[in-house]
Amino acid sequence: MDNAPTAATANPSNGNQFVTAVWAIVWKDLQIERHTRQTVSVMVMFSLVTVVMFNFALETELDAARNVSTGLLWATILLAGTLGLNRSLAIERENQNIDAVLIAPIDRRAVYLAKVISVTIFTLLLEVVLVFVFIIFFNKPFWQPIVLLVLFLGTIGYVAAGVLITSMTMQTRAREVLLPILLMPLVLPLILPAATAVGEMMTVEPDMSIIRSMVSLVAAYDLVILATGLFTYHLVVES
């Protein structure tokens, strides 16, 4: 009887290796941010300045400001998120961390998924601050569970697309300009239903059928863009 170990017992599980690689990269990103504070702090400060400017600009028209508060929220998230994507991956390039990660014998899909998780965490921290700020400034119920769900799902799709585009433009000289030009049209099918769902929740009698359909579109976008990123990321970083 052959007592030689099988491949399954001789080698670590591919699934365990994948999860370990994802966690290691996410932990690295979190530690870099903890020491440098160059991503979340910049996003938060930029967002606060933007909200204050919007508030002063619409100070004489409080009703108009409340009516467009949903659009202002998503516009602030998009602008600050683009800044965060640029800053997060610029740190990787400046310290040559991304080169070390790509040299390592790990699945490129793990690198992509880890970066999506890291930047999503940073953006969600920003949104926690923004929700409180918008509740105070515009007196709207942004704390509702469905609104928070839409923000969460929208953030995942936005970051998943952003990491893919940022990785494409990272080595170019005009990456700060190219990122928003390429990213904004790509995330438009995500932002429109997400903003519609949140806006509907701000009405006196929200239509739940509209909200459910909009949330379904956001979730579908997330699945499509994540699948696209997972299957094409190795082509992006190796090109």
PyMOL commands that set and color helices and strands:
alter all, ss='L'
color gray80, all
select helices_A, chain A and resi 7-10+14-36+40-57+62-67+69-94+97-103+108-138+145-169+175-201+208-238
alter helices_A, ss='H'
color red, helices_A
deselect
rebuild
show_as cartoon
